[in-house]
Amino acid sequence: MKRNNLIPGLVLIAIGFYFFAKQMDWNIPFAQVVFAWPSILVVIGLMFCFQAFSNKDESQTFSGVTLLGFGLHFHAVHTFSLWSHHWGYFTFILGVAFLAKYSVRKAEGLLPGIVLLAISILSLFYQGVFDWIRESLGIFQQYWPLIFIVIGIYLLFFKKK
């Protein structure tokens, strides 16, 4: 049975608890980390994931894993000095979200998830690969308009209706 009011209810409870704890000046351990703005993404992401996996809803799975991943990433950036804002982390999070979406229904998301994870791993661990690709495509940068010319000639003269 689907419960459409679960997410709004949990969000209101979490927001109420946050403001009540602030009003009462409770001394909560790690309050600066827990009450930081990425925590909002983590909490909402966890709620979406909980509802998505209980209802087998792949759209909420994708949203939940994405919000959870971004929240964890931004917490790590602010907490750990070794964590960076490298773009490979964002494609990694989206790749995991696509694979989580695929795990719910086995319908779609497998190929984009694998491609995004492969791109992420290459970008995070093998910077030399991207340098080689950039050098290899140097000639392409000069002659890329020829591709449009060839496609145009094909469409005008060789493509049958």
Disulfide bonds with the S-S distance in Angstrom:
none
